[in-house]
Amino acid sequence: MASECTPLNDLVLGSWRRIPILGKSLSSTQLLKAFRGSAWTTVGYGSSQLIRLASMLILARHLLGPRAFGLVALVNVFLSGLALLSDLGIKTDVIQHRRGDEPEFINTAFLIQIARGVVLWFLASLFAYPFAKFYSQPEFLSLALVASLSVLATNLSSGSVFTLTRHVKLRGLTILRIAAEATGLLVSVFWAMVSPTAWSLVVGRVVTEAFYSVGTHFLGTERISLQWDKQAARDIMVFGAGVLASSSTYFLAGEAERLVVAKFVDLAMLGCFSLAISITSVATGAIERLAGQVFYPMIASAVREGGDLARQFRSARYLLAAFSMFIGIIFIVGGKWLVAVLLGPKFAPAGWILQLLGFRAAIDVFTPITAQMLFALGLTKYSAYGNLAKLVFISAGLAVAFTRFGFLEAVWVLALSSVAGHIPLLLGLRRHLRKAFATETFGFAVVLLTLGMTAALQVFVR
């Protein structure tokens, strides 16, 4: 990551002198690592999204209808809910921990991950039936039971994933993920051609995660063993307690919205809603991946070594603020056109949903590096507070929207929810990194003003 005092043209031209950053000198080797990590993250995410776009174009436009996507949306939120409600942040802890390179620590983390995967698979199998009964969707049961195998497969991934991410060596992981998703896409398309049902999406998901998990065991040098370190396990679980609180509230404040919406709309509208969310997640997911795989490891390293964090944060913040505004304007202005081009007329309701959720997508693009900065300082509670604030806002807002108004007003609530979720992060910066607080508040104000004016202009033109 370049600091505020690093001219962009120096980076583009490949200057090899030592550049002051984070209060220290960052060598050309460290810069090269950061840029390679960014490049592979960008390539990987871009390729992944192209594959998913191809899947959307083929399956939604030609093979499957909104109802199939709505049914699979229920399956996905059910599984992601179980995963997030038991998230221990194992990879995150290995990346930032001082012992993160020790084989004993890595293998202990791997064994905890396996245990978590088995527990999740068991819970998914246990709760699938009552979930299906609650939503009166008997098809859900068999779909969820098969899809739960993808959660088990994910947690069987090699400990090499931890090490490679910690050192920003992402080439192999990126290529493997692209290959896995391409394989899953092919399976989904061929299945849908033979039987155009929700099963094509579920089987494709299982194949993708199984392919990736097996492939990770051929990367890096970490090998499976029964080596266990009690202190490492204790450290992982203590760190995981904070992450668990954050991820649990994240699910309730984010993913769970589809559970609520599913009770008040039919599966076809739920499918349109879920696809609109999928389109906005292209932008938000890219930033979250960059923040998690590049920005976070570099900041965590800087924290271990000591230095001025505010300087690097400032340049990254302004860059992401500009990108946030760009994304928001694209979705707010062109949401209906994007849906018409990508999905076709049978998914038309997703157009106005995408316009409203574009505001939330912009805030979600703005937020990740703030949370990652606090995470690197070992402060997981502010992310949990943010998710809790978002949850309270959504809960109260949806209760009013669905009892007194309708689905349109409910989507408005969801669109504004990320603003509430960002406030505790601002408070965290104000308390622990005051030099970055002014930068954050200024950028946040500019983004909100720009998005508000864009939305108002759309209403006026209409």
C-alpha positions, -999 to 999 in steps of 0.1 A, spaced: 0 0 0 13 34 -9 14 61 18 1 96 15 36 108 7 42 83 -21 35 99 -55 14 77 -77 37 82 -107 66 68 -86 46 36 -82 36 34 -118 71 40 -130 85 14 -106 108 35 -85 130 13 -64 142 37 -38 131 32 -2 99 51 4 89 64 39 57 48 50 40 41 83 68 60 101 94 36 87 110 27 54 93 3 32 117 -15 9 111 -22 -28 106 -59 -19 78 -50 5 62 -27 -21 65 -54 -47 48 -79 -23 19 -54 -18 14 -47 -55 16 -84 -64 -9 -91 -37 -32 -64 -50 -28 -75 -86 -36 -112 -78 -65 -102 -56 -79 -80 -84 -73 -107 -111 -89 -133 -89 -119 -113 -79 -124 -100 -115 -122 -135 -129 -146 -148 -102 -171 -121 -110 -169 -127 -147 -176 -164 -141 -206 -155 -119 -218 -130 -144 -216 -157 -171 -235 -180 -148 -262 -153 -143 -265 -145 -180 -268 -182 -190 -289 -195 -161 -312 -165 -155 -318 -155 -190 -321 -189 -207 -325 -217 -182 -339 -208 -148 -367 -185 -135 -369 -162 -105 -384 -189 -83 -354 -211 -86 -331 -183 -75 -355 -174 -46 -354 -210 -34 -316 -212 -35 -314 -178 -18 -331 -194 12 -306 -222 11 -277 -199 9 -288 -176 37 -295 -206 59 -260 -220 54 -242 -186 56 -262 -179 88 -249 -211 105 -213 -203 92 -214 -167 105 -230 -175 138 -200 -198 145 -172 -178 129 -140 -178 149 -119 -157 125 -93 -184 124 -75 -172 92 -77 -136 105 -60 -146 137 -32 -165 120 -25 -135 98 -21 -111 127 -7 -134 154 30 -132 163 32 -170 161 14 -172 128 44 -188 110 49 -216 135 38 -250 122 23 -258 156 1 -228 156 -10 -233 120 -19 -269 125 -38 -262 157 -58 -236 137 -64 -262 110 -77 -288 135 -101 -262 150 -113 -254 115 -120 -290 108 -140 -294 140 -160 -263 132 -168 -277 98 -181 -310 112 -202 -292 138 -217 -269 111 -225 -298 88 -243 -315 118 -262 -284 127 -273 -278 91 -287 -313 89 -304 -309 122 -321 -276 115 -330 -280 78 -364 -296 85 -378 -270 109 -365 -243 86 -383 -258 57 -415 -261 78 -413 -225 89 -412 -212 54 -436 -238 40 -411 -249 14 -407 -287 14 -382 -285 -15 -358 -267 8 -351 -297 30 -333 -319 4 -316 -289 -12 -302 -278 22 -290 -312 31 -269 -315 0 -257 -279 0 -245 -283 36 -217 -305 22 -202 -274 7 -198 -259 42 -180 -291 53 -157 -290 23 -148 -254 29 -136 -261 64 -114 -290 52 -91 -266 33 -54 -268 40 -36 -247 66 -15 -234 36 -43 -210 30 -34 -192 63 3 -190 55 0 -179 19 -25 -152 28 -4 -140 57 26 -134 34 4 -121 5 14 -150 -18 -19 -152 -35 -10 -165 -70 -18 -202 -64 -49 -195 -43 -62 -172 -69 -57 -196 -98 -72 -224 -77 -103 -204 -69 -108 -194 -105 -105 -230 -116 -129 -242 -89 -156 -216 -98 -153 -223 -135 -158 -260 -128 -188 -253 -106 -203 -231 -134 -199 -258 -160 -216 -284 -137 -245 -259 -130 -250 -251 -167 -250 -287 -178 -273 -298 -150 -297 -270 -158 -297 -280 -194 -308 -314 -184 -331 -304 -155 -337 -266 -151 -343 -266 -114 -327 -251 -83 -306 -283 -80 -283 -270 -107 -272 -241 -85 -268 -263 -53 -247 -290 -70 -226 -263 -86 -219 -248 -52 -208 -282 -37 -185 -290 -66 -169 -255 -64 -160 -258 -27 -149 -294 -29 -126 -286 -58 -111 -257 -40 -106 -275 -7 -89 -305 -23 -67 -282 -44 -54 -263 -13 -37 -294 -1 -14 -292 -31 -3 -256 -23 23 -245 1 42 -266 25 17 -272 53 7 -308 57 -20 -325 78 -9 -337 113 -24 -341 147 -1 -316 163 -19 -296 189 -7 -266 209 -29 -257 239 -17 -221 241 -23 -216 204 -58 -230 208 -64 -207 237 -53 -177 217 -74 -186 187 -105 -191 208 -100 -158 227 -96 -139 194 -125 -159 180 -148 -147 207 -146 -111 195 -149 -122 159 -179 -144 167 -197 -114 182 -189 -94 151 -198 -120 126 -230 -130 144 -243 -94 144 -231 -91 108 -253 -120 98 -283 -107 117 -278 -72 103 -271 -83 68 -277 -118 55 -307 -123 77 -326 -96 58 -335 -123 32 -350 -144 59 -373 -116 68 -381 -106 33 -389 -143 24 -418 -143 49 -435 -114 32 -429 -119 -5 -431 -149 -29 -401 -168 -41 -401 -150 -75 -397 -116 -58 -372 -131 -34 -352 -143 -64 -352 -108 -79 -342 -93 -46 -314 -118 -41 -300 -112 -77 -301 -74 -70 -280 -80 -39 -257 -103 -59 -250 -75 -85 -242 -49 -58 -219 -75 -40 -197 -74 -71 -184 -40 -60 -186 -45 -22 -169 -79 -24 -140 -66 -44 -131 -40 -17 -137 -65 11 -113 -89 -6 -86 -63 -12 -90 -51 24 -88 -86 38 -61 -101 17 -38 -71 11 -46 -41 32 -51 -61 65 -20 -83 63 2 -52 55 -14 -31 83 -11 -61 107 26 -63 99 30 -26 105 13 -29 139 37 -57 149 67 -35 139 53 -2 152 47 30 132 23 57 122 -8 41 109 -28 73 101 -5 82 72 -12 51 52 -49 51 61 -54 86 47 -43 78 11 -63 46 11 -94 63 25 -95 90 -2 -91 64 -29 -119 43 -16 -142 73 -10 -139 81 -47 -146 45 -57 -175 44 -33 -191 75 -50 -185 61 -84 -202 27 -76 -232 44 -59 -238 67 -89 -236 38 -114 -262 18 -95 -286 46 -86 -286 60 -122 -283 28 -142 -299 1 -120 -329 -6 -142 -307 -6 -174 -282 -31 -158 -310 -55 -149 -326 -53 -184 -293 -61 -200 -281 -88 -177 -312 -106 -166 -340 -98 -190 -377 -87 -186 -387 -116 -163 -364 -101 -136 -376 -65 -141 -384 -58 -104 -347 -63 -96 -341 -29 -114 -357 -6 -89 -344 -27 -60 -308 -24 -74 -312 14 -76 -321 16 -39 -295 -9 -28 -269 10 -48 -268 35 -20 -260 8 5 -234 -7 -18 -215 26 -19 -214 28 19 -203 -9 21 -175 -1 -3 -165 28 19 -164 9 52 -141 -22 50 -107 -6 55 -120 12 86 -130 -21 101 -98 -37 90 -77 -9 105 -94 -15 139 -90 -53 135 -53 -48 129 -52 -30 163 -69 -60 179 -102 -41 183 -129 -64 171 -157 -50 193 -163 -19 171 -172 -40 142 -196 -59 164 -211 -26 176 -215 -15 141 -233 -47 131 -255 -44 162 -264 -8 153 -273 -19 118 -293 -48 132 -314 -25 155 -320 -1 126 -331 -29 102 -352 -47 128 -372 -15 138 -374 -3 102 -386 -36 86 -411 -40 114 -427 -7 105 -423 -11 68 -439 -45 65 -467 -38 90 -477 -3 78 -463 1 43 -448 -25 19 -418 -40 2 -407 -8 -14 -404 9 20 -386 -22 34 -359 -19 7 -355 18 16 -348 7 52 -321 -18 39 -306 9 17 -300 33 46 -289 6 72 -252 8 64 -250 44 75 -261 33 110 -236 5 109 -207 28 102 -212 51 131 -196 28 158 -165 24 135 -162 62 135 -163 62 173 -136 35 174 -113 56 152 -120 87 173 -109 69 205 -80 48 193 -66 66 162 -75 103 163 -53 112 134 -74 90 111 -107 102 125 -108 136 107 -100 119 74 -128 94 80 -155 119 89 -146 142 60 -147 113 35 -179 99 49 -197 133 47 -186 138 11 -198 104 1 -232 108 18 -237 143 2 -228 130 -33 -251 100 -31 -280 120 -17 -277 146 -45 -276 118 -71 -308 101 -57 -326 135 -54 -317 143 -90 -331 109 -101 -364 116 -84 -365 151 -99 -358 139 -135 -384 112 -132 
